[in-house]
Amino acid sequence: MLVATCAAGGVAGLATAGAFVSTFQPSERAKAAGAPVEADISDLKPGEMKVFEWRGKPVWIMKRTPEQLKTLADTTAEVADPESTKPYTMDLPDYCKNKNNTRSHAGHEENLVVVGICPHLGCSPSSRFTPGPQTSLPDNWEGGFLCPCHGSTFDLAGRVFKNKPAPNNLDVPRHMYLSENKILIGKDEKGEA
């Protein structure tokens, strides 16, 4: 009887502890309010993009190929704000300001992390990674994003092209690398959110 009681008490204790520990994870409500979100990019191949939700918005993480990174030098003269000096809703983090204008975390230049919301009217642009002439895109298209609502185009660093309805580049949220394949969106090394 004593063994059975102890076993039942142990099971109940473990269940209670498990439920208690699970409360430490941010709730869906907390995530929507801005709690940091962990993104696993271990299965992301070069040239691919994944979408994560943070603050109720889509955050795109794209692993750019070396060829795609080279196109950024070609588009620098064609974008409205090549160095991202005019913020949309958030300033470009200092660790994403670099001479190559990749707008990515130092040491992880291949990864683009941007909020997938067009600064014009809040639409979500679509990915158009294939270079070359296409419908609604210029003949010298290097790859990037197209907002289907009003035709704003963005390069593979999320910078808006000149003479488009969108007034600013796509936002780069604060983020930090927990490992090579895990990114914490919404918080950085300084603890800033």
CORZIRA-V276361 format. One record per backbone hydrogen bond with DSSP energy under -1.0 kcal/mol. CO is the residue of the C=O (numbers start at 0). NH is the residue of the N-H. E is the energy in kcal/mol with one decimal. If there is no record, write none. Layout:
CO|NH|E / CO|NH|E
This chain:
0|4|-2.4 / 1|5|-2.4 / 2|6|-2.5 / 3|7|-2.5 / 4|8|-2.6 / 5|9|-2.5 / 6|10|-2.4 / 7|11|-2.3 / 8|12|-2.4 / 9|13|-2.5 / 10|14|-2.4 / 11|15|-2.4 / 12|16|-2.6 / 13|17|-2.8 / 14|18|-2.2 / 15|19|-2.5 / 16|20|-2.9 / 17|21|-2.0 / 20|23|-1.8 / 21|24|-1.1 / 26|30|-2.6 / 27|31|-2.2 / 28|32|-1.5 / 29|34|-2.5 / 30|54|-1.3 / 36|184|-3.3 / 38|182|-2.6 / 40|43|-1.7 / 44|47|-2.2 / 47|62|-2.3 / 49|60|-2.6 / 51|58|-3.5 / 53|56|-1.9 / 56|53|-2.5 / 57|115|-2.9 / 58|51|-2.6 / 59|113|-2.1 / 60|49|-2.5 / 61|111|-2.9 / 62|46|-4.0 / 64|68|-2.2 / 65|69|-1.7 / 66|70|-1.1 / 68|71|-1.1 / 70|74|-1.8 / 71|75|-1.1 / 74|77|-1.4 / 77|161|-2.5 / 80|83|-1.7 / 92|95|-2.2 / 93|96|-1.7 / 94|105|-1.6 / 97|100|-1.7 / 104|107|-2.7 / 107|110|-1.9 / 109|63|-3.7 / 111|61|-2.3 / 113|59|-3.2 / 114|116|-1.6 / 117|121|-1.7 / 122|117|-3.5 / 125|145|-2.5 / 127|143|-1.7 / 133|136|-2.0 / 137|140|-1.4 / 140|131|-2.9 / 143|127|-3.2 / 144|153|-2.7 / 145|125|-3.2 / 146|150|-1.8 / 151|146|-3.2 / 152|160|-2.5 / 153|144|-2.7 / 154|157|-2.1 / 157|169|-2.8 / 158|154|-2.3 / 159|79|-2.6 / 170|114|-2.7 / 173|185|-3.4 / 175|183|-3.3 / 180|40|-3.0 / 181|177|-2.5 / 181|178|-1.5 / 182|38|-3.5 / 183|175|-1.8 / 184|36|-2.3 / 187|190|-2.4 / 191|187|-1.4
